[in-house]
Structures are given as structure tokens and as C-alpha cells.
Amino acid sequence: MWAVQLLVESLFNGIAIGSVLLIAALGLAIVFGLMGVINLAHGELIMLGAYTTYVVQLIFRLPLFQPFFDAYVLVALPAAFLVSGVVGVLLERTVIRRLYGNPLETLLATWGVSLILQQFVRSVPLASATGLVLALFVGLLAPALLPSELMAGPRGRFTSAGIWAGAALMGVLAAAGLGSLVSSLSRANPRNVDVTAPAWMRGSLDLAGLTMPVPRLVIIAITVVAVLGIAWFLARSVWGMRIRAVTQNRPMSDCLGIPTETVDVLTFGVGSGLAGVAGVAVSLLGSVGPNVGTSYIVGCFMVVVLGGVGNLLGTVIASLVIGVMTDLIGAGRLLTAWPGMPSSMATVVDFFATTSMAQVLIFSLIVVFLQFRPAGLFPQKGRLVEA
């Protein structure tokens, strides 16, 4: 009976760990898997989503919103998606677009962007950074919502100038409001900040002797919704089919009238937005700091490569496999489940019986596995591979 309980407990913990990895790797699976872009700044997009959660929490501490504080997570999810998505679109339009087809240059450029974003968070007051992101969001979104007649011809230049002027004013007002809300936001604060979970996300549930923390259950639910939403978007929506068409054959898609540049922007925006959603989940598990995304970027790439580049099902399975193995080895459950393990093997397993060392062992095993199956568990098929 204890063996079954141990197996169920390890399975739940593995799913919980894998869910965090999956939701963090989901956006990378789109950007890296479908577009072939090695984005080393993906971890910093996760960080931006985590800080967005912290800012939304501060706003909900205002007397006006205090009665609705327990619902701030529901607001933080779309807010983090939009913030990271906007930053991702800016990254694509300013840096990535000029480097398509050059993986080494893209890797170096996005690594530089990741360092810039980390230092930006350390040096710029959070209130000012929030105002800047708000101004960029309004300035980029407003032209898409206005009638095309206003944005065409000479009138469009004046309209665009007015939009950016209004966006800048909104950013300044937002920065001033947040700066007066919390004194710690009035200067740079490189230290970690903590996000307080709402009342309904605290505690745990006991089921058949298994203790399940509520935050982990919520993260699993968020991951399931995100995976189902992305699967539907890529398989059923018009733009999802256009993304898959461009991925398979860009020249033919261009000849058929599909706006390939718009597809690139949308793909990068959705992938970056999912990184923001991952930031919400990460903020609920511990402190938020400038380096919070760095600890996830290697795991994200391992999940995408192990599952098969561009394969959503493979990404799901790979994240769950890594999560279960991390719990079995890192928590020492493998020794408990197999008491008769040979002493030499038990010594090795005991040496790796910490979370960090378990990841070292698992990533080493993945590297060995990829030597025999370099395309991952589910290799990509189609013209993109043939090319």
C-alpha cells in the first residue's frame, strides 16, 4: 500500500514540477520550434511576467480595489501575457527580423538582450519601467484599433504622433501613481520581491493521504488551459493555420497571399506572451528577482529539444518525464521505492538526491539520449525538415 501511495505522490509532484517547466517552455516551443529562432531572452520574458504579477498585486492593494484582492491573479494572467507579448513583438521587429536564417547571430543578439533586460530591472525603478511598458503597449496597440483611414496618407503621421504623445503621457502618469503608492518603487531595487498568494490559493488539499498544495494545483490548471488553448489556436484558428503554413513552406505561403511578416510578429508575440503567463506561475512559487528567468531557460530548451522541435505533444510528454524523474531522484524517492538497490547504484543515486544535482543527472541523460535520437521523441516531419 505504501508503494502505491509513494508512486501517486511522486507522480503528482512530478506533474507539478513538469507543469512549471511546460508552461515556461510552451512559448519557447512556438518561437524555437515553429520559427527556428534561438531566443535566449525567453527567461527574461518570464521575469517580466513575474514582475507584472507583482505590480498588479500592488494595484489591488489600493483601497479602491482592496475588496477584490483575491482576484488579482485573474487580472495578472492577461496582463502578464500582454506585457511579455509586447516586449517580444518589439524584440522581433527591432532585432530578430534582421537575423532570420542566422542562428548564431540570433543567439548572440538575444543573449545580449537578456543581459540588457536583467540590468534594466536592476537599475530602473519599477514604477518607471511599468510606465514605459504601458506607453509602448498603448502606442503599438492603438494604431491597430483605429480605422485605417486615420492611419493612411499625411493624416496618418499626425495621428501616429498624437497616439505616441498620449501613450507617453499615460506612461508618465502611471509611473507617478505607482511611485507614490509604494515608496520602494521610487528608486531602483535589485532585491527580490515577494508575491502574496490570494486566500483561496493558500493551504493544501488532503486526498487519500496525499497532500496537494493548492498553488501547485492552480499552476497545473493554468498549464492545462494554456496547452489546450495553444493546441486549438494552431489547429483550428485562421491565424494558427497560417502559422503552420508559413512554417512548412514560406515562399508558397507568400505566393498565396499570406502576410508572412505579420505571421512572424504574431507567432513571436504569442510565444512571448506565454512566457509572461509562466512568469505568473513562477511568482506564486517563490521570490521574484532579476535572475528568476535564468534558472528556467536551460530546462525550457531541454524540454523542447527532447520532445521534438515544433511538436506540442512532445513538449508536454518531455516536461512530464523530466518532472517525474526530478522528483524521483531529487527527493530520494527512488531509494525508498527500491530498498534492495545495489550499493554502488545506491551511492550514485544518493549523490544526486538533491534538486539541483538531479537536474544535472537528468540533463546528462538527455544529452546521451539525443546522441542516438537527435530529433527528439517526436521528430518533425514535412517540407521544413526536408529543406
N, C-alpha and C positions, 0 to 999 in steps of 0.2 A: 504493500500500500504506500509506503514511504517513497518507493521508487517512482510510482506513478505521480505522486504529489511533487516530487523533485523534478520530474520531466515536465509537468504542467507549469510549475513555477519558472523553470528555465526557459520554456517556450514563451511564456508571457513576457519575461524580462528581455528575451531576445527580440521579440516583436516590438517591444517598446524602444529598445536601442536601435533596431533596424528602421523603425518609423522615423526617428530623428534623422538617421542617415538618409533615408529615402526622400523625405521632404526637402532635405538640403541638396540632394543630388538630382532631384526631379527637374529643376530648372537647368542644371548643367547637362542633363541628358538631352534636353531640347537644343541648347546652344551648341554643345560639343557634338552630340550625336547627329542632329539633323543639319547643322550648318558647318560642322568641321572646324569650329573656332575653339582654340585652347584659351579659355578665359581664366587666367589666374586671379583676376579681381572678383571672382564669384564669391569667395569668402567674405570680402568687404561688402558685397551687396547683402549678404546675410547679416552682417554687422549693422548696416543701415536699417534693415527691418527691425532688428532688436532695439536700436535706439529710437526708432519711430514708436514702438510699443511703449517705451519709457516716456516719451513726450506725450502720447495720448493719455497715459495714466496720470501725468501731471495735470493735463487739462481737465480730466474728470475729477480731480480733487478740488476744482473751483466750487464755490458754494452753489452756483447755478446748476452744475452737473453732478454734485456730490450724491444726490439720491439715486443716480443711475451708475454709480461707480462700478458695480458688479458686472455691468455690461460693456466695460471699456474694451475687453478682448474682442468682442464682436465688431467694434469700430476699428481696432488696431489691425485686424486682418486685412481688410481692403485698403486701409491707409498705408500699411507696410508694402502691400503689393504695388500700389501706385507710386510710392516714393522710390523703391528699388527699380521699378519698371521705368520711371522717368530717367533715373541715372543711367540705367542700361541703354536706353534709347540714345541718350547723349553720347555715351561711350561708343555706340555703334556708328553714329553719324559723324563723329569727330575723329575717331581713331580706327576702329575696326574696318570701316568701309574701304579705307585705302589700303588695307592689308590682306584682303581676301586672297586665298591661294598661297599665302606666305606664312606657314605655321610658325616658323622660328621667330620671325619679326612680330607676329601676333602675340606669341608667348612672352617675348621680352617687353612689348608695349603694355600688355595687360598687367604684367608683374610690376612695371613702373607705376601704373595707375593704382594698383593695390597699395603700394607704399605711399603714394600721394594721399589716398583716402584715409589711410591709418594716421598719417601725420596731420591731415585736415581735422580729424576728430580730436586729436590730442591738443591742437593749437587753437582752433576756432571755438569760441563759446557756443554751446549747444543752441542757445536762442538764436544767434546769428545764423548758424548752419540751418536751423529749421526755417527761418525766414528766406534764406537763399533757395532752399529746395522748393518752398511754396511758390516763390516767384518764378522759378523755372517751370514748375508744373503748370501754373496758370498761363505763362507765356507760350508754352508749347501746345497746350490743350485748346485754348480759346480759338485759334485760327481754324481748327477742325470743326468747331461747333457753330461758327458764324457762316452766313450764306456766302457762297463762292463769289457772288458779285462784289461783295465788300472787299475781298482779298485780291481781286483781279485789277490789272492796269495801274495807273498812277495812284488811284484811290487806295490800293492795297498797301502801298508803302506808308501812307499816313495812318491807315488802320493798324498796321503792324506796329508802328511806332507808339500809337496810343495804347495798344494791348500791353507792350512791354513796359511802358511807363506806369500803367495801372498795376501790372504784376509786381514791379519794383516797389510801388507804394504799399501794396498788400504785404510784401515780404518785410518791409521796414516796420510796419505796424505789428505784424505777428512777432517779430523779434523783440520789439519793445514790450509787448504784452507778456511774452514768456520770461523776459528778463526781469520784469517786475514781479512775476509770480513766484519765482524761486531765486533767492539770492545766489545760489551756487551756479546758476546759469549765466550770471553776469560776467564770468571770467572762464578761461579755459580750465577744464577739469579732466585730466587724463586718467583719473582713478576710475575703478569700476563703479557702476551704479546698479541698484537692485530694483527689480520689478516685483511689486506686490501682487500676488495672485488674488483674484476675487474670492469672495467667501465660498461660492459654490465649487471652486476648484481646489479647496483645501481638504486635507484628510485623505482617507483611503476607504476602499470597499473590501469587505471580507466575504469571500465566496468559496465555500468548501475548504476552508482552512488556508486559502490563498489570499494574501494581502495585495491589493492592487491600488497603487497611488492614483488619485483622481487626475492630477496633471498629466500622468502618462496616458491614461485613458483618453483624455481630451486631445492629446497630441496624436494618438492613434486615429481618433475620429477625424481630425483635421487632415491627416495624411490620406485616409481613405477617400474623403471628399475631393481632395486635390487630385489624386490619381484618377478617380472616376471622371472628374471634370476635364482633365487634360486628355484622357482617352476619348471622351465624347467630342471634344474640340477638334482633335486631329482626325477623327474618323468620320464625323457627321457634319461639322460646320463647313461653310463655303471656304472660309479662310484656312481652315485646317487642311482641306483637300488641296488648296493652292500651295500650302507649305510643303505637303508631301510631293506635289507635282514638281515644284522647284527643286526639291531635294533630289528627286530621281533624274530629272533632265532639265537643267536651267535653260539652255538655248531653245529647246522646243517649247517650254512654258512661255518664254519671252515672245516667240513667234505666234503663240496662240492668244496673246493679249494679256497675259497675267502680269501685273505690275511687280516684277521681281524685287525691285528695290524696296517697295512697300512691304513685301513679304519678309524681306530680311529685317526690316525695322520691327515689324510685328513679332517675328519669332524671337528676336533678341529681347524685346520688351516683355513678352510673356515669360521667357526663361528667367529674366532678371527679376520680374515680379514674384515668381515662385520662390526665388532666393529670399525675398523680403518676408514671405509667409513663413519660410523656415526660420527666419530671424525671430518671429513672434514665438515660435515653439522653443527656440533656444533660450530666449529671455525668461521663459517660465521655469527653466531648469536650473538657473544659476545667475551669477552676476554678469553684467554686460560691460565689456571693455573694448578698446580699440583692436585687440588681438583675438576677439572671440571667434571671428570667421576663419582665422588661420588654422585653428585646431580641427576644422571640418573639411578643408579644401582637399587634403590628400585622400581622406575617406571617400569624398564625393567622386573623385576621379577613379578610385579603385572600384567603386560600385558600378559606375558607367562602363568601364572597360571590362570588368568581369562579366557583367550581364550581356554585353554585346553593344557596341556603339550604335545608337539610334534605335534600340529596341526597348520599348517601355516595359514589357513583361519581364525581360531580362533584368532591367534595373530593379524592379520590385523583388524578384527572387534573389538577386545578389545581395540586396540590402538586408533581407531577412536572414540569409545564410550567414552573413558577416555578424549580424546582431546576435543570433543564437550561439555562434562559435565564441563571440566575445564574452557572453555570459557564462558559457560552459567552462571556458578556460580561465577567464579573468576572475570569476568569483570562486574558483576552486571546486565547482560542482562536479567536474569530471572525476576528480579524486574520490568524491563522496559516492558518485554513482558506480564507480568501478573500484571497490576496495581492494581487489586482488590484482591490481595493476603491477606489472613487473617493476622492481625497484629502480632500475635505470630509467625507465619511462616515467615513473612517478617523480623522480628527481627533476627531469626536464619539465614536466607539467607544473610542478611546484615552483620552479624558477620563473615560469611565465604566468603565475597565478595573481597577476595584478592587471588592471585595465590597460595601462599603457604598454606593458610587456606583452599582453595578449594581442594587442593590435600589431605589435612588431611581428609576432609569430604568424598571425593571420595574413598580414600583408606579404610576408615572406612566402607563405604557402601559395598566395595568389600569383606572385611573380613566377614561382615554379610552375603553377598550372598554366599560365599564359605562354610558357615556353613550348608546351605541347598543343595548346589550343589558343593561338594568339588573337583570334577573332572573338573570344569570349564564349559564354554559354550558348548564346543565340546569335550566330553571325548574321550580319546584314546581307540582304540579297537585293539584286536589282542593278540598274544601269550605273548607279553611283559606285558600286563595288567594281563593276567591270571597267569603269573609267580609270 
